[in-house]
Amino acid sequence: MRRLTKSLLENSIDAFALALSIINNPSVKYRIEAFSFLFCNAWELLIKAKLYEDRRKIFYRKERNKPKRSLSLDDCLRKVFTNPKDPIKENISFIADIRNNAIHFIIPFVPPDIMGLFQAGVINYAKKLNEWFNISISERIRPGMMALVYDFKPEDYSIKILKMKRKLPSESIKWIIEFQNRINKFKEGLEPDFLPSFHIPIEFTVALARNPQKADIILSPGDAGESKGIIITVPKDPSQTHPNRMKEVIEKVNNYFNGEIKLNQFDILAIRRVHNVEKRPEWFYKSKIKGHSPQYSDKFVNWIIEEIERDKNFIYKTRERYKKINKRRFVNARS
């Protein structure tokens, strides 16, 4: 990993940890705005680390007699999330909108719809940090902090009830209502499988693994009470969550590009090895029953398509990296 990449990642994780500590402290009245600032900063630094590590530009073209400027969060998002309706991208953009409007009002409580955005954003950050850099956020942050504090009835803090309206100026009420309407409109257009990447409702259970039967997302504290932990999902039917064999993955990708891309079995093996696919349970499933073939989720198929759309040389680069890995393994085995 390059030196600047490491520095960007360290600062990103620090900003993320500060965001969590603030949003999980209900005594802080400015926590919704402070979380938004730090959360957006954490994402901007994380994306710049990815772009820089991928040898892509993170600065604008320098203007004469003006200081060098790095990319804005919006431009970073457009470079990494090529689908304009990507739920993760939209989650960050909605929270950035809170950040951009924070100077106009102070909200002494967190409305349920906004807290749902924050909860999804926290999970998304942890997943992308692991996907892009193979770093587990649980090595730096206690897993329990990932479940945001909301220890009262959400309906009691709805902007719709009279006692909440009395606590806010009319401008703030108008903005929050319009903002929540935008959230709900975007949610309506999402497939159910993609909704948790954009918004996790307060009634959506986030629990520690001691009681996994009631959880939709599990935050495991690690073995023997260690501080390390991981985020895992409750086991579900793999025929539903991972309905594709290698054959279906190849067919779906090739059909999407209408013959312009010709993915093959070697490419899938290369992608698995180079991008640690087998360590991503949301992408890959392999039954312990002897003779069963690996299964892949639709999210994995969509990810491959997004990477190819972002970089037409994605498959070629993956093949070359895979060949280098195999060459090193061969040399090491001989030595």
C-alpha positions as CSV (number, residue, x, y, z in Angstrom):
1,M,0.0,0.0,0.0
2,R,1.3,3.4,-0.9
3,R,2.3,5.9,1.8
4,L,-0.4,8.5,0.9
5,T,-3.0,5.7,0.8
6,K,-2.1,4.7,4.3
7,S,-2.4,8.3,5.6
8,L,-5.7,8.8,3.9
9,L,-7.1,5.6,5.4
10,E,-5.8,6.4,8.9
11,N,-7.5,9.8,8.8
12,S,-10.7,8.3,7.4
13,I,-11.0,5.7,10.1
14,D,-10.3,8.4,12.8
15,A,-13.1,10.6,11.4
16,F,-15.4,7.6,11.3
17,A,-14.6,6.7,14.9
18,L,-15.3,10.2,16.0
19,A,-18.6,10.2,14.1
20,L,-19.7,7.1,15.9
21,S,-18.7,8.4,19.3
22,I,-20.7,11.6,18.8
23,I,-23.9,10.0,17.3
24,N,-23.8,7.5,20.2
25,N,-23.8,10.3,22.8
26,P,-27.4,11.5,23.1
27,S,-26.4,14.3,25.5
28,V,-24.7,16.1,22.5
29,K,-27.4,18.4,21.0
30,Y,-25.4,19.1,17.9
31,R,-24.8,15.4,17.2
32,I,-26.8,15.1,14.0
33,E,-24.8,17.9,12.3
34,A,-21.4,16.8,13.8
35,F,-22.0,13.2,12.7
36,S,-22.8,14.4,9.1
37,F,-19.6,16.4,8.9
38,L,-17.4,13.6,10.2
39,F,-19.2,10.9,8.3
40,C,-18.8,12.7,4.9
41,N,-15.2,13.4,5.7
42,A,-14.5,9.7,6.5
43,W,-16.1,8.7,3.1
44,E,-14.3,11.4,1.1
45,L,-10.9,10.2,2.5
46,L,-11.8,6.5,2.0
47,I,-12.7,7.1,-1.6
48,K,-9.6,9.2,-2.3
49,A,-7.5,6.4,-0.8
50,K,-9.1,3.9,-3.2
51,L,-8.7,6.2,-6.2
52,Y,-5.0,7.0,-5.3
53,E,-4.2,3.3,-4.8
54,D,-5.8,2.5,-8.2
55,R,-3.5,5.1,-9.8
56,R,-6.4,7.5,-10.5
57,K,-6.3,11.3,-10.0
58,I,-7.5,12.8,-6.7
59,F,-6.7,16.4,-7.5
60,Y,-8.3,18.9,-9.9
61,R,-6.1,20.4,-12.7
62,K,-4.0,23.1,-11.0
63,E,-5.0,26.7,-11.9
64,R,-2.4,29.3,-12.3
65,N,-1.6,31.2,-9.1
66,K,-4.1,29.2,-7.1
67,P,-3.5,26.4,-4.6
68,K,-3.9,22.8,-5.6
69,R,-7.3,21.4,-4.7
70,S,-8.4,17.8,-4.1
71,L,-11.6,16.3,-5.5
72,S,-14.9,17.2,-3.7
73,L,-17.0,14.4,-2.2
74,D,-19.5,14.6,-5.0
75,D,-16.8,14.1,-7.7
76,C,-15.3,11.3,-5.6
77,L,-18.7,9.6,-5.5
78,R,-19.2,9.9,-9.3
79,K,-15.8,8.3,-10.0
80,V,-16.3,5.3,-7.8
81,F,-20.1,4.7,-8.0
82,T,-20.8,4.8,-11.7
83,N,-24.5,3.9,-11.3
84,P,-26.2,7.2,-10.4
85,K,-28.9,5.4,-8.4
86,D,-26.5,3.2,-6.4
87,P,-28.1,3.0,-2.9
88,I,-24.7,3.4,-1.2
89,K,-23.9,6.5,-3.2
90,E,-27.3,7.9,-2.6
91,N,-27.0,7.2,1.2
92,I,-23.8,9.3,1.3
93,S,-25.3,12.0,-0.9
94,F,-28.4,12.3,1.4
95,I,-26.2,12.6,4.5
96,A,-24.0,15.2,2.6
97,D,-27.2,17.2,2.1
98,I,-27.7,17.3,5.9
99,R,-24.1,18.5,6.2
100,N,-24.5,21.2,3.6
101,N,-27.7,22.5,5.3
102,A,-26.5,22.2,8.9
103,I,-25.6,25.9,9.2
104,H,-29.3,26.8,8.8
105,F,-30.6,24.9,11.8
106,I,-29.8,22.9,14.9
107,I,-31.9,19.8,15.4
108,P,-31.9,18.8,19.1
109,F,-33.0,15.2,18.4
110,V,-32.5,12.7,15.5
111,P,-35.7,12.0,13.5
112,P,-36.2,8.2,12.8
113,D,-35.9,8.5,9.0
114,I,-32.5,10.3,9.4
115,M,-31.3,7.8,12.0
116,G,-32.1,5.1,9.4
117,L,-29.9,6.8,6.9
118,F,-27.0,7.0,9.5
119,Q,-27.3,3.3,10.5
120,A,-27.1,2.1,6.8
121,G,-24.2,4.5,6.2
122,V,-22.2,3.1,9.1
123,I,-22.7,-0.5,7.9
124,N,-21.8,0.5,4.3
125,Y,-18.5,2.2,5.4
126,A,-17.4,-1.0,7.3
127,K,-18.2,-3.2,4.2
128,K,-16.4,-1.0,1.7
129,L,-13.3,-0.6,4.0
130,N,-13.1,-4.3,4.1
131,E,-13.9,-4.8,0.4
132,W,-11.4,-2.2,-0.9
133,F,-8.6,-2.6,1.6
134,N,-9.3,-5.8,3.5
135,I,-9.4,-3.9,6.7
136,S,-11.9,-4.8,9.4
137,I,-13.2,-1.8,11.2
138,S,-13.7,-3.9,14.3
139,E,-9.9,-3.9,14.8
140,R,-10.2,-0.2,15.7
141,I,-13.8,0.2,16.9
142,R,-15.8,-1.9,19.3
143,P,-18.6,-3.7,17.4
144,G,-21.2,-2.5,19.8
145,M,-20.7,1.1,18.6
146,M,-21.9,0.1,15.1
147,A,-25.4,-0.2,16.4
148,L,-26.4,3.5,16.8
149,V,-28.0,4.6,20.0
150,Y,-31.7,5.2,19.8
151,D,-33.0,4.1,23.2
152,F,-36.5,5.6,22.9
153,K,-39.6,5.0,20.9
154,P,-39.1,6.4,17.3
155,E,-42.7,7.5,17.0
156,D,-42.2,9.8,20.1
157,Y,-39.6,11.7,18.1
158,S,-41.4,12.1,14.9
159,I,-41.5,15.5,13.4
160,K,-45.2,15.0,12.8
161,I,-46.3,15.3,16.5
162,L,-47.0,18.7,18.0
163,K,-44.5,18.6,20.9
164,M,-41.6,18.1,18.4
165,K,-42.8,20.9,16.2
166,R,-42.7,23.3,19.1
167,K,-39.0,22.6,19.6
168,L,-38.0,23.7,16.1
169,P,-38.3,26.9,14.0
170,S,-40.7,26.7,11.1
171,E,-37.8,26.7,8.6
172,S,-36.2,23.6,10.1
173,I,-39.6,21.8,10.2
174,K,-40.2,22.6,6.5
175,W,-36.7,21.3,5.5
176,I,-36.9,18.1,7.6
177,I,-40.4,17.3,6.1
178,E,-39.2,17.8,2.6
179,F,-36.0,15.8,3.3
180,Q,-37.9,12.9,4.8
181,N,-40.3,12.9,1.7
182,R,-37.2,12.6,-0.5
183,I,-35.9,9.7,1.5
184,N,-39.3,7.9,1.3
185,K,-39.6,8.5,-2.4
186,F,-36.1,7.0,-3.1
187,K,-36.9,4.1,-0.9
188,E,-40.0,3.3,-2.9
189,G,-38.0,2.9,-6.0
190,L,-35.5,0.4,-4.5
191,E,-35.7,-3.4,-4.7
192,P,-36.0,-4.9,-1.2
193,D,-32.5,-6.4,-1.3
194,F,-30.9,-3.0,-1.9
195,L,-32.9,-1.1,0.7
196,P,-30.6,-1.8,3.7
197,S,-27.7,-0.2,1.7
198,F,-29.7,3.0,1.7
199,H,-31.8,3.0,4.8
200,I,-32.2,0.7,7.8
201,P,-35.5,1.5,9.6
202,I,-35.3,1.8,13.4
203,E,-37.5,-1.3,13.8
204,F,-34.8,-3.2,11.8
205,T,-33.1,-5.2,14.5
206,V,-29.3,-4.7,15.0
207,A,-28.1,-6.9,17.9
208,L,-25.0,-8.5,19.3
209,A,-24.4,-12.2,18.4
210,R,-25.5,-13.4,21.9
211,N,-29.0,-13.3,20.5
212,P,-28.7,-13.8,16.8
213,Q,-32.1,-15.3,16.3
214,K,-33.7,-11.9,16.5
215,A,-31.2,-10.0,14.4
216,D,-31.2,-8.9,10.8
217,I,-27.5,-7.9,11.2
218,I,-25.2,-9.4,13.7
219,L,-22.3,-7.5,15.3
220,S,-20.1,-10.3,16.7
221,P,-17.8,-9.4,19.7
222,G,-15.2,-12.0,18.6
223,D,-13.9,-15.1,20.2
224,A,-13.7,-15.4,24.0
225,G,-14.8,-11.8,24.4
226,E,-11.9,-10.3,22.4
227,S,-12.2,-6.7,21.3
228,K,-12.0,-7.7,17.6
229,G,-15.3,-8.6,15.9
230,I,-17.0,-8.9,12.5
231,I,-20.2,-7.9,10.9
232,I,-22.1,-10.9,9.5
233,T,-25.7,-11.5,8.3
234,V,-28.2,-14.0,9.7
235,P,-27.9,-17.3,7.7
236,K,-30.5,-17.5,4.9
237,D,-31.4,-19.9,2.1
238,P,-28.4,-19.9,-0.3
239,S,-30.7,-20.8,-3.2
240,Q,-32.3,-17.4,-2.7
241,T,-29.3,-15.3,-1.6
242,H,-26.7,-16.9,-4.0
243,P,-28.8,-18.3,-6.9
244,N,-25.9,-18.2,-9.5
245,R,-23.4,-20.9,-10.4
246,M,-20.3,-19.9,-12.3
247,K,-22.2,-20.6,-15.6
248,E,-25.0,-18.1,-14.7
249,V,-22.5,-15.4,-13.6
250,I,-20.7,-15.7,-17.0
251,E,-24.0,-15.6,-18.9
252,K,-25.5,-12.6,-17.1
253,V,-22.3,-10.5,-17.4
254,N,-21.9,-11.4,-21.1
255,N,-25.5,-10.8,-21.9
256,Y,-25.5,-7.5,-20.2
257,F,-22.6,-6.3,-22.4
258,N,-24.2,-7.9,-25.5
259,G,-21.1,-9.7,-26.6
260,E,-18.7,-6.8,-26.1
261,I,-17.3,-8.6,-23.0
262,K,-16.5,-12.3,-23.2
263,L,-16.1,-13.5,-19.6
264,N,-15.0,-17.1,-19.1
265,Q,-14.3,-19.6,-16.3
266,F,-10.7,-18.5,-16.0
267,D,-11.8,-14.9,-15.5
268,I,-14.2,-15.9,-12.6
269,L,-11.3,-17.9,-10.9
270,A,-9.0,-14.8,-11.4
271,I,-11.7,-12.5,-9.9
272,R,-12.2,-14.9,-7.0
273,R,-8.5,-15.0,-6.2
274,V,-7.5,-11.4,-6.8
275,H,-10.5,-9.7,-5.1
276,N,-10.8,-12.2,-2.2
277,V,-14.4,-13.1,-3.2
278,E,-14.4,-16.2,-1.1
279,K,-14.1,-14.0,2.0
280,R,-17.2,-12.0,1.1
281,P,-20.3,-14.0,2.3
282,E,-22.6,-11.5,0.6
283,W,-21.0,-12.6,-2.8
284,F,-19.9,-16.2,-2.3
285,Y,-21.3,-19.3,-0.8
286,K,-19.8,-22.8,-0.8
287,S,-21.7,-25.7,0.8
288,K,-19.7,-28.0,3.1
289,I,-21.5,-30.9,1.4
290,K,-19.0,-32.7,-0.8
291,G,-19.5,-32.2,-4.5
292,H,-21.5,-29.0,-4.3
293,S,-20.4,-26.2,-6.6
294,P,-19.8,-22.6,-5.4
295,Q,-22.7,-20.2,-5.6
296,Y,-22.7,-16.5,-6.2
297,S,-25.1,-13.7,-5.4
298,D,-26.7,-11.2,-7.8
299,K,-24.7,-8.5,-5.9
300,F,-21.5,-10.2,-7.1
301,V,-22.8,-10.2,-10.7
302,N,-23.7,-6.5,-10.3
303,W,-20.3,-5.7,-8.8
304,I,-18.5,-7.2,-11.8
305,I,-20.7,-5.2,-14.2
306,E,-20.0,-2.0,-12.3
307,E,-16.3,-2.6,-12.3
308,I,-16.2,-3.3,-16.0
309,E,-18.3,-0.1,-16.7
310,R,-15.9,1.9,-14.6
311,D,-12.8,0.4,-16.2
312,K,-13.1,-1.5,-19.5
313,N,-9.7,-3.1,-18.7
314,F,-10.9,-4.5,-15.5
315,I,-10.9,-8.1,-16.7
316,Y,-7.6,-7.8,-18.4
317,K,-6.0,-6.3,-15.3
318,T,-7.5,-9.0,-13.1
319,R,-6.1,-11.7,-15.4
320,E,-2.6,-10.2,-15.3
321,R,-2.7,-9.9,-11.5
322,Y,-3.9,-13.5,-11.2
323,K,-1.0,-14.7,-13.4
324,K,1.5,-12.9,-11.2
325,I,0.0,-14.4,-8.1
326,N,0.2,-17.9,-9.6
327,K,3.8,-17.3,-10.8
328,R,4.9,-16.2,-7.3
329,R,3.2,-19.3,-5.8
330,F,5.1,-21.5,-8.3
331,V,8.4,-19.9,-7.5
332,N,7.9,-20.2,-3.8
333,A,6.9,-23.8,-4.1
334,R,10.1,-24.6,-6.0
335,S,12.3,-22.8,-3.5
